[in-house]
Amino acid sequence: MQTRLTEAGSLLDSEGRLNEAGYAKTLIKSYERSAIKANPLRIKEWDYYLIYNQNYGLALTIADNSYMGLMSASVLDFVHRTETTKSVMTAMPMGHLHLPSTSERGNVSFRNSKIDISFFNDGNERRLLCRFPNFRESRTLEASIRLYGMPRDSMVIATPFAEDSRAFYYNQKINCMRASGTVKVGDWSMSFRPDDSFGGLDWGRGVWTYQNTWYWSSASGLLNGHRFGWNLGYGFGDTSAASENMLFYDGTGHKLDRVTFDIPKDGSGKDAYLRTWHFRSSDERLQMTFVPILDRHADTNAGVIESRQHQVFGKFSGSAVLDDGTVLWIKDFMGFAEKVTNRW
């Protein structure tokens, strides 16, 4: 079943529970941190941007996880199959980062001696700025990115958790924004041009349970001259009301049913992330293979906090069917797929 949210209103009721679970194509429900009734240490809010083209990528994060703040930057080189990720953590931000209650407009910034990062959004375009000293081999990262051309539709989902009635995840994924700008690390630089570079936003607000695993894939680019991309995912929460699977074609969202990620195994039964993956939707509207190029892998184990992340970038090939039955043939389309397990 795919329940579409059609009525505007508050995301949460007076008891801090979701008023309605399901998906939408715009941010139809209003989120307010003050309406949450759960333990404030369980609140998690983040803005994650990924900008990339066929050769390079940049990821920037500002997250307020209540007991831990996280500011992060990743520089991705698909040509040489290398990446650098550095993060700055802070203790007990507890909402003081003031992440906006909507993705439609609003600014967020963080600055200390280790990083200076800002996301500006005036409702028409977004400006992403980051200065990160000692990012790589004592060299400073400097990034200035402009995102514009907001598509009409995005993927929005309100997901409850069966084990906790006051836990929820309200998420918007915006794909296929045009991107321009530059990234420098010392003398090395890369440029993003709007004719071949695109940006996406993962806007997340919610109350999470302690242990969970998610699968997520996203892509944005040009397919035969048309802006095209997708958001695919599953693995956490009660998704009986709706999945978060959606295709985007010229700014219009096309809803898919369930999608499974078939990650190959090695001889010991462990996930072999750099071998070819397979994707298939239950409605048979999506069939793809995924050939990895680069695994942005990170393991963190700090006692009660543990995270195992594999964000794998590579090329997708296969077919996708739009709502009107149009079949799109996909060949070597750059994107990523990930598996993340957290105890947080």
C-alpha positions in Angstrom: 0.0 0.0 0.0 1.2 3.5 -0.8 -0.7 6.1 1.3 -0.2 9.6 0.0 -0.4 12.6 2.4 -2.8 15.1 0.9 -3.8 17.4 3.7 -1.6 20.1 5.2 -1.3 20.3 8.9 0.9 19.5 11.9 3.2 16.5 11.6 2.6 15.5 15.3 -0.4 15.4 17.5 -0.6 16.7 21.1 1.0 13.5 22.4 4.0 13.8 20.0 2.8 11.0 17.7 2.6 11.1 13.9 -0.8 12.4 12.8 -0.5 10.4 9.6 2.0 8.1 8.1 2.7 8.1 4.3 4.4 9.8 1.5 4.1 13.1 -0.4 5.8 15.0 -3.1 6.1 18.3 -1.2 6.8 19.1 2.5 3.0 19.1 3.2 3.2 18.5 7.0 4.7 21.1 9.3 7.5 20.0 11.7 8.2 21.7 15.0 10.9 20.5 17.4 8.9 21.9 20.3 6.0 19.5 19.5 8.1 16.4 20.2 7.2 14.6 23.5 10.0 12.0 23.4 13.2 12.0 25.3 15.0 15.1 23.9 18.3 13.1 23.7 16.6 11.0 20.9 15.9 13.9 18.6 17.9 13.9 15.4 18.0 16.7 12.8 20.3 17.0 9.8 20.9 18.6 6.4 23.1 16.6 4.1 24.0 17.9 0.6 25.7 15.9 -2.1 27.0 17.7 -5.3 28.6 15.7 -8.0 29.3 15.0 -11.7 30.9 12.1 -13.5 34.3 12.9 -12.1 34.1 14.4 -8.7 31.8 14.9 -5.7 31.4 17.0 -2.5 29.3 16.0 0.5 28.5 18.4 3.3 26.6 17.7 6.5 25.3 19.8 9.5 23.6 17.5 12.0 22.2 18.1 15.5 21.8 14.7 17.1 21.0 16.3 20.5 23.7 14.7 22.5 26.2 15.1 19.6 26.6 17.6 16.8 28.3 16.6 13.6 29.8 18.8 10.9 31.3 16.9 8.0 32.8 17.3 4.6 33.8 14.6 2.0 35.7 15.2 -1.3 35.2 12.4 -3.8 37.4 11.6 -6.8 35.7 9.1 -9.0 38.5 9.2 -11.6 41.2 8.1 -9.2 38.8 6.2 -6.9 39.8 8.1 -3.7 38.0 10.1 -1.1 38.7 12.2 2.0 36.2 12.7 4.8 36.7 14.7 7.9 34.2 15.5 10.7 34.0 17.8 13.7 31.9 16.6 16.6 30.5 18.7 19.4 28.8 17.7 22.7 25.2 18.3 23.6 24.0 20.8 21.0 20.4 20.0 22.0 18.8 22.1 19.3 21.1 25.0 19.6 22.3 24.6 16.0 18.8 25.8 15.1 18.4 23.7 12.0 15.4 25.2 10.1 12.0 23.5 10.7 11.4 23.5 6.9 13.6 22.8 3.9 11.8 25.6 1.9 13.9 28.4 3.3 16.2 29.1 6.2 19.9 29.2 7.1 22.2 27.2 9.4 25.8 27.8 10.3 28.5 26.5 12.5 31.9 27.9 13.2 34.8 27.1 15.5 38.6 26.8 15.1 38.2 23.5 13.2 35.5 24.3 10.6 33.4 27.1 9.2 30.3 25.8 7.4 27.1 27.4 6.3 24.0 26.6 4.3 21.9 29.5 3.1 18.5 29.2 1.5 16.4 32.2 0.5 13.7 30.1 -1.1 15.0 30.5 -4.6 18.5 29.2 -4.4 20.9 27.6 -1.9 24.5 28.6 -1.1 26.8 26.2 0.6 30.0 27.4 2.0 32.7 25.5 3.8 36.2 26.3 5.1 37.9 23.3 6.7 41.6 23.8 7.8 43.8 20.7 7.9 41.4 18.8 5.8 43.9 16.7 3.9 47.7 16.7 4.5 47.5 20.0 6.4 45.7 21.6 3.4 42.6 23.6 3.8 39.3 22.8 2.1 37.4 25.7 0.6 34.1 25.2 -1.0 31.5 27.5 -2.5 28.5 26.0 -4.2 25.3 27.4 -5.7 22.2 25.1 -6.1 19.2 26.3 -8.1 16.4 25.0 -10.3 14.4 23.4 -7.6 12.2 20.6 -9.1 8.5 20.6 -8.6 8.4 17.3 -6.8 10.6 15.7 -4.2 10.3 12.6 -2.0 8.7 13.2 1.4 7.9 10.5 3.9 6.6 10.3 7.4 7.6 7.0 9.0 6.7 5.8 12.4 8.5 3.1 14.5 6.4 0.3 15.8 8.5 -0.2 18.9 8.1 3.4 20.1 4.9 5.4 19.4 6.7 8.7 19.8 9.6 7.9 17.5 9.3 9.0 13.8 11.3 10.1 10.8 10.2 13.0 8.7 12.3 13.1 5.6 12.6 15.0 2.3 14.9 14.0 -0.5 15.4 16.7 -3.2 17.1 15.5 -6.4 18.3 17.1 -9.6 19.1 20.6 -8.5 21.5 22.4 -10.9 24.9 23.0 -9.3 27.8 25.4 -9.9 30.8 26.3 -7.9 34.4 25.3 -6.9 36.1 23.2 -4.4 39.8 23.7 -3.5 42.1 21.6 -1.3 45.4 23.5 -1.2 46.5 23.7 -4.9 44.1 21.0 -6.1 40.7 22.2 -7.3 37.5 21.0 -9.0 34.7 22.8 -10.6 31.0 22.1 -10.9 29.1 23.4 -13.9 25.3 23.5 -14.2 25.4 21.6 -17.5 26.8 18.5 -16.0 26.6 18.8 -12.2 23.7 18.3 -9.8 22.9 18.5 -6.2 20.7 16.7 -3.8 19.5 17.3 -0.3 18.7 14.8 2.4 16.6 16.8 4.9 15.9 14.7 8.0 14.0 15.5 11.2 12.8 13.0 13.8 13.1 10.8 16.9 15.0 7.6 16.2 15.2 4.4 18.1 18.6 3.2 19.3 19.6 0.6 16.8 18.7 0.5 13.1 20.0 -0.3 9.6 19.1 1.6 6.4 19.6 1.1 2.7 19.6 4.2 0.5 20.3 4.9 -3.1 20.1 8.3 -4.9 21.1 9.6 -8.3 20.7 12.9 -10.2 21.8 13.7 -13.7 20.8 14.0 -17.4 19.2 11.2 -19.4 18.9 12.0 -23.1 18.8 15.7 -22.2 16.2 15.4 -19.5 16.8 15.8 -15.8 16.5 12.4 -14.2 17.1 10.7 -10.9 15.7 8.6 -8.1 15.5 8.0 -4.4 15.3 4.4 -3.2 15.4 3.2 0.4 14.2 1.0 3.2 15.3 -0.9 6.3 14.1 1.1 9.3 10.7 2.0 10.8 7.2 0.9 9.9 6.9 1.4 6.2 3.6 -0.3 5.8 1.9 3.0 4.8 4.4 3.9 2.1 7.9 3.3 0.7 10.3 6.1 -0.1 11.0 4.9 -3.6 10.5 7.5 -6.4 11.7 8.3 -9.8 12.2 12.0 -11.0 11.9 13.0 -14.6 11.9 16.6 -15.6 10.9 17.6 -12.1 7.9 15.2 -11.8 7.9 12.4 -9.2 6.8 8.9 -10.2 6.1 6.6 -7.2 7.4 3.1 -7.0 6.4 0.3 -4.6 9.0 -1.7 -2.7 12.6 -2.0 -3.9 15.2 -4.5 -2.7 19.0 -4.0 -2.8 20.8 -7.3 -3.6 24.3 -6.8 -2.3 26.6 -9.6 -3.3 28.4 -11.7 -0.6 32.0 -12.8 -0.4 33.1 -16.4 0.4 32.6 -15.8 4.2 29.1 -14.5 3.8 30.0 -10.8 4.3 28.7 -8.0 2.0 31.1 -7.5 -0.9 30.4 -3.9 -1.6 32.7 -3.5 -4.6 31.1 -6.3 -6.6 28.0 -5.7 -8.8 24.7 -5.1 -7.0 21.2 -5.7 -8.3 18.1 -3.6 -7.7 14.5 -4.6 -8.4 11.1 -3.1 -7.5 8.1 -5.3 -6.4 5.9 -3.6 -9.1 8.5 -4.6 -11.8 9.0 -0.9 -12.8 12.7 -0.8 -11.9 15.4 -3.2 -12.7 19.1 -2.2 -12.5 22.6 -3.4 -12.0 25.1 -1.3 -10.1 28.8 -1.4 -10.8 30.8 0.2 -7.9 33.7 2.6 -8.3 34.3 3.9 -4.8 33.3 2.8 -1.3 33.2 5.7 1.2 33.6 3.5 4.2 33.7 4.5 7.9 33.5 2.6 11.1 33.0 4.3 14.5 32.8 2.5 17.8 32.7 4.7 20.9 31.0 2.3 23.3 27.3 3.1 23.3 27.6 4.8 19.9 28.5 2.7 16.9 28.2 3.4 13.2 29.2 1.2 10.2 28.8 3.1 6.9 29.3 2.0 3.3 28.3 4.7 0.8 29.2 3.2 -2.5 29.5 5.3 -5.7 29.3 3.8 -9.1 27.3 3.4 -12.3 23.7 2.1 -12.8 22.3 0.4 -15.9 18.9 -1.0 -16.5 15.3 0.2 -17.0 12.7 2.3 -15.2 9.0 2.8 -16.0 7.3 6.2 -15.4 3.7 6.4 -14.2 2.4 6.7 -17.8 4.2 3.5 -18.9 7.1 5.2 -20.6 10.2 3.0 -20.3 13.5 4.7 -19.7 16.7 2.9 -20.5 19.6 3.7 -18.2 23.3 3.1 -19.1 26.2 3.9 -16.8 24.3 6.5 -14.8 26.3 7.8 -11.9 24.9 7.6 -8.4 25.3 5.9 -5.1 23.9 3.1 -2.9 24.6 2.6 0.8 24.1 0.4 3.8 24.4 2.0 7.2 24.1 0.4 10.6 23.8 2.6 13.7 23.6 2.2 17.4 23.0 5.9 18.4 
